[in-house]
Amino acid sequence: MQILNPIKLQLELLLSARQKWLPAIIVLIVELITITPLCGFLFQCGCDWPWFGLDEKCNIYHTHIRNQCPWCVSMPMGIFSTLAAITTGVLVSIASLGGVSKQSVTIQVLIRTLLGLTVFFCVASLMAVLAVLLQ
């Protein structure tokens, strides 16, 4: 069981750090709220904010349109793209960052949140390009 001790220690450190989990929760909430309007922005497909109907106006419902929303037209690609972006953003927000750990808790939370959201938007944009190329 000596092999599991380093893993157990790392898990305990990870779970005990509030300055890592608070940004992850913030990032996840922002990602879940913004993923559909981001789809609408990236593809100009009509997807919108949750309180404005989410995908009600998405061009996926208009069969006569030639270039339909790549994330909506291909469910596997849509799920993979959004899951990759959301997961990467959350993981970056909880990752061990050498220079950040020397800052106050408030600064750590702010930096981790901004890094997680930046990575989320970058990965989502890259996945959007990939989805368009594969459509």
C-alpha positions in Angstrom: 0.0 0.0 0.0 3.0 2.3 0.0 2.4 3.0 -3.7 -1.0 4.6 -2.9 0.4 7.0 -0.2 1.6 9.7 -2.6 -1.7 9.6 -4.5 -3.6 9.8 -1.2 -1.5 12.8 -0.1 -2.0 14.6 -3.4 -5.8 14.0 -3.2 -5.9 15.3 0.4 -4.0 18.4 -0.7 -6.2 18.9 -3.6 -9.4 18.5 -1.7 -8.4 20.7 1.2 -7.5 23.8 -0.8 -10.4 26.2 -0.8 -8.5 28.6 -3.1 -8.6 25.9 -5.7 -12.2 24.7 -5.5 -13.9 28.1 -5.3 -12.5 29.2 -8.7 -13.4 25.8 -10.1 -17.0 26.2 -9.0 -17.1 29.7 -10.3 -15.6 28.7 -13.7 -18.0 25.7 -14.0 -21.1 27.9 -13.3 -19.9 30.6 -15.8 -19.1 27.9 -18.4 -22.5 26.3 -18.1 -24.3 29.6 -18.5 -22.1 30.9 -21.4 -21.6 27.8 -23.5 -24.9 28.2 -25.5 -24.5 31.9 -26.2 -20.9 31.2 -27.1 -22.1 28.7 -29.6 -24.4 31.4 -31.1 -21.5 33.8 -31.2 -19.0 31.4 -32.7 -21.3 30.0 -35.4 -23.8 32.9 -35.8 -26.5 30.1 -35.5 -29.0 31.8 -33.2 -28.2 30.0 -29.9 -28.7 32.4 -27.0 -28.6 32.9 -23.3 -30.6 30.5 -21.1 -33.2 33.2 -20.3 -33.6 34.0 -24.0 -34.5 30.5 -25.1 -31.1 28.7 -25.4 -31.3 26.9 -28.8 -34.8 27.9 -29.7 -33.6 30.2 -32.5 -30.7 27.9 -33.6 -30.5 27.4 -37.3 -30.5 23.6 -36.8 -34.3 23.9 -36.9 -34.2 25.4 -40.4 -33.6 22.5 -42.7 -33.2 24.8 -45.8 -30.0 26.4 -44.4 -26.8 25.0 -45.9 -24.4 25.6 -43.0 -26.1 24.6 -39.9 -24.6 24.9 -36.4 -21.8 22.3 -36.3 -22.2 21.7 -32.5 -26.0 21.2 -32.8 -26.0 19.2 -36.1 -23.5 16.7 -34.8 -24.4 15.7 -31.3 -21.1 13.7 -30.7 -19.0 16.7 -31.9 -21.1 19.1 -29.9 -20.8 17.0 -26.7 -17.1 16.4 -27.3 -16.4 20.1 -28.0 -18.3 21.5 -25.1 -17.1 18.8 -22.7 -13.4 19.4 -23.7 -13.8 23.1 -23.2 -15.6 22.9 -19.9 -13.3 20.2 -18.4 -10.1 22.0 -19.5 -11.3 25.3 -18.0 -12.1 23.6 -14.7 -8.9 21.6 -14.6 -6.8 24.7 -15.3 -8.5 26.6 -12.5 -7.5 23.9 -9.9 -4.1 23.1 -11.3 -1.1 23.7 -9.1 0.5 26.9 -10.3 3.8 27.8 -8.6 3.7 31.6 -8.7 0.0 31.8 -7.8 0.3 29.8 -4.6 2.4 32.6 -3.1 -0.4 35.2 -3.4 -3.2 35.9 -1.0 -6.3 33.7 -1.2 -8.4 36.4 -2.9 -5.7 37.0 -5.6 -5.4 33.2 -6.0 -9.1 32.8 -6.6 -9.2 35.7 -9.0 -6.1 34.5 -11.0 -7.4 30.9 -11.1 -10.9 32.0 -12.2 -9.5 34.2 -15.0 -7.1 31.5 -16.2 -9.8 28.8 -16.2 -12.2 31.0 -18.1 -9.6 32.1 -20.6 -8.6 28.5 -21.3 -12.3 27.6 -21.6 -12.9 30.3 -24.3 -9.7 29.4 -26.1 -10.5 25.6 -26.2 -14.1 26.3 -27.2 -12.9 28.5 -30.1 -10.4 25.8 -31.2 -13.1 23.1 -31.0 -15.4 25.4 -33.0 -12.8 25.6 -35.8 -12.4 21.9 -35.7 -16.1 21.3 -35.8 -16.5 23.6 -38.8 -13.6 21.8 -40.6 -15.2 18.4 -40.0 -18.7 19.4 -40.9 
